Amino acid sequence: MTARIIDGKAAAAALRADVASEVAKFRVATGRVPGLAVVLVGEDPASAVYVRNKGKATREAGMLSFEHKLPAEISEGKLVDLIEELNTDPAVDGILVQLPLPGHIDPDQVLLAIDPDKDVDGFHPINVGRLATGLNGFVPCTPLGCLKLLRAELGDLSGKEAVVIGRSNIVGKPMAQLLLGDSCTVTIAHSRTRDLPEVVRRADIVVAAVGRPEMVKGDWLKPGAAVIDVGINRIAGEGGNSHLTGDVDFTSASAVAGAITPVPGGVGPMTIACLIRNTLVSAARRDS
Ligand code: GUN
């Protein structure tokens, strides 16, 4: 079998176009434009690229982007002061603090300072609780993007066996909640799971989010399974070159799976598309 390639780039472009058209309607109806504030602390080059891409996508959707670049040495108190200003700024509908933060800042304290109703990343404990209990809140963008790709590929997910590999707060845990919400039978596997290949082999849906390059092999998969690869691992090559690879061994997996996301061009573009969608949803909720 050769898997269908799930085109996350195309799905993200369609979602972004949809958001842009909704933003235009929102502007006519309310006389205002949704705004997203993105906070970057320090000089981490990968984070700087993500923040730049988020700002660009926000502007391309017709929304306002407020970018706050702060020095790595800023105190936790000063960062919290900025967040409190953004919480009360009526032009700001969404607030995102790019992670990771420098070691002297406690990310939990920073995330707790964000108004849950502007928390478009869905990391505040109030939104974690809303997701777990089925209340309306904000859902983290990467797992939300994965869910949208799975629904588009498979239709109704009800009754399917899903295995999520990875238990992070950003991807693994919210992904499991979303799949449970769609009535899958969900297993969360992680670094201490015994006989991971055997656990993965029963899955109709595999979501790999462990951060280990090409760990999931084709012979771990049930034939026809849908495979979502959240990994973004940069592998150094010769002469200073490097390339990106996922958590799934694409060559062997695509010979067994029914459908699979590539890296790059799979989950990554959906994360940003979901972020701008969450920002529009926030503006609409705050306006109603
Ligand atoms: N760092 C890695 N992924 C994310 C994300 O989805 N949101 C934020 N704020 N930081 C991240």
Residues whose N, C-alpha, C, O or C-beta is under 5 A from the ligand:
A	BS01	GUN	L96 V97 Q98 L99 P100 D121
